[in-house]
Amino acid sequence: MKTFWKTFWAAFLGCILALIVNVFLVFFLLIGLASAFSSSDSEVVQVSPNTILTIDLTGSLGERTQEGMNMDMGALTGLISMPKGGLGIYDATRALKKAANDNNIKMVLIKGGMISTTSIPLLEELREALEEFHDSGKPVISYSMNYSQADYYVASMADKVYMHKDGLIQFTGIGADMLFFKDLGDMLGVEAQLIRHGKFKAAAEQFIKNDISPENRQQNMEMLSSMWNTMAFAICKSREIDPKVFNDAVDNLKLVDPASLVEAHLIDKAVTSEEITEELCQLAGVENENQLKYISLAKYAKTTPLSYKGKKKIAVIYANGEISTEGEGLTSSKYVPIIKKVRKDKTIDAVVLRVDSPGGDAQAAELIREQLELLAKEKPIVVSFGEYAASGGYWISAGGNHIFSDETTLTGSIGVFSLAFNYGKGLKKHLKINPVSLGTHKHSTMGTGVKPLDEAEIAYMQKFVEQVYTQFVGIVADGRNMSVAQVDSIGQGRIWTGEQGVKVGIVDETGTLNDAIEYAALLAYSKDYEGEEIVNAMNTEGYKVVEYPKVKSQYESLMEMLSGNSSDSEAILKKILTEFKDAKGVKTYARMPYTFVFNY
């Protein structure tokens, strides 16, 4: 009994001590949060004369601006991962437009790095905005210790491109690795059965083959070449060099250090940190570096809030993520109500649908498209493509009045597939479990995952795939004023870049999100004016922009994180288990083959 009470009081005191510690941790966390939110809300951005606007290409540039948490968590650092912020492409390009006419902004300084964290389509839009800034007559300078290919693609438009004398770059072209899992599946006793329409529909091919199919190789090589040609053409044009000479240097790994870049006319000079500071002082008209004044693009963008003045209102709906009915991303449960709200809002005159999606669930895509079709009957819809607008992402886009795409956007992939996994052999081989299926009919256990689909079941699913593909092709044909035969000839699951998409007719023109918004404003004003009066009215009366869905605040992001899973590993495990559970059935997808991870 004595031992019992000793153990009891030790445990009791331990619990009290833990409670006290937790109370203090929460107390200090709340103080930190209050301070962070207060400082963020009260921040006033002021720009002094002769300020240098800096653009750090290694920073976070995304589809939309998201405030991050800037606070020192002290002892909690490492225990709590604070929500990270980032600058949205529309805010970034609008800030550059303002900077071009801001007498306090002297020039732009671009900074790069060895690793690019931003997609090429977003960098493409940023580069175009920088060129417009440059046309105002203000200098653009680039300096970096190292450059990635993607960052250099942006930096190459600068008046002067500098690099540290000990810097590096890896000019190797654009590549993407693909993994094939059939051998692994065979070893584990897991079999994948693929039902698809489209000779280029390579989705899930990696589960049924050990190597890439000729059709898949063809489309991927043409896609990569199109992306590279967009980058290479822009670089060579800005640096006034021969594309053949440039590509030969890349192919033979001649470009790596500052000396080789200077010789190839890709940079103007290799410098020390002191020398670039002297150059900036000279351009800024100051005597020493202490007089140099900088402001980041992200901070400067806070001086250009969305306009709430103007006769016409343009709604921008950001359709980002994988398409599904529930959960995160581009879900029908979330976006159907948003589209309905925009349709019923009489103050909204036109809509821009900004799509950044590789596709997903075909049924969810159709639910979203149906609402967009109703919206289009009342307000013009202009579509703008981000990094992806493929398969289901294109499904919801085809009915737009006008489609803009970045040249390096991945789009098309008009095709459908179903995938069924069965792991019965694996259970017997590795766990010595022998599954037995029971049912009232011959096919009652179809798709449960413990036995493969038989010929009749495959034929059954093939009919459904063909039905959805026919529906997909019809939607595109109606939306793009093309014949079914024309759509089928460029469909078959084939992926196109935005530049290729213009040529085959699934994109109207290459352009940025800002181009799409301006085009939507023109359509809005065309209801009241004709001819040249449309542009005059738009420039005189202006327009205001509202964005959907609402961006989560810092507080909302943090609370969502704290109320969710206790760790990143748990979140990953939950996602894997969910996907594994879903794989037991047979589902039809309008999705890209895979999400590419490019080496650039």
MOWO-V494650 format. One record per helix or strand of 2 or more residues. SS is the DSSP state (a for helix, b for strand). FROM is the first residue (numbers start at 1). LEN is the number of residues. If there is no record, write none. Layout:
SS FROM LEN
SS FROM LEN
//
This chain:
a 2 41
b 51 6
b 61 2
a 74 3
b 86 3
a 89 12
b 105 7
a 120 15
b 140 5
a 149 7
b 160 5
b 168 2
b 175 2
a 182 7
b 191 7
a 205 4
a 214 26
a 243 9
a 258 6
b 269 3
a 273 12
a 289 3
b 293 4
a 297 7
b 312 9
b 323 2
b 330 2
a 332 13
b 350 8
b 359 3
a 362 15
b 380 11
a 392 4
b 402 4
b 410 3
b 416 7
a 424 7
a 455 26
a 484 7
b 495 3
a 498 7
b 509 2
a 513 13
a 532 10
b 543 6
a 554 10
a 568 15
b 587 5
b 598 2
//
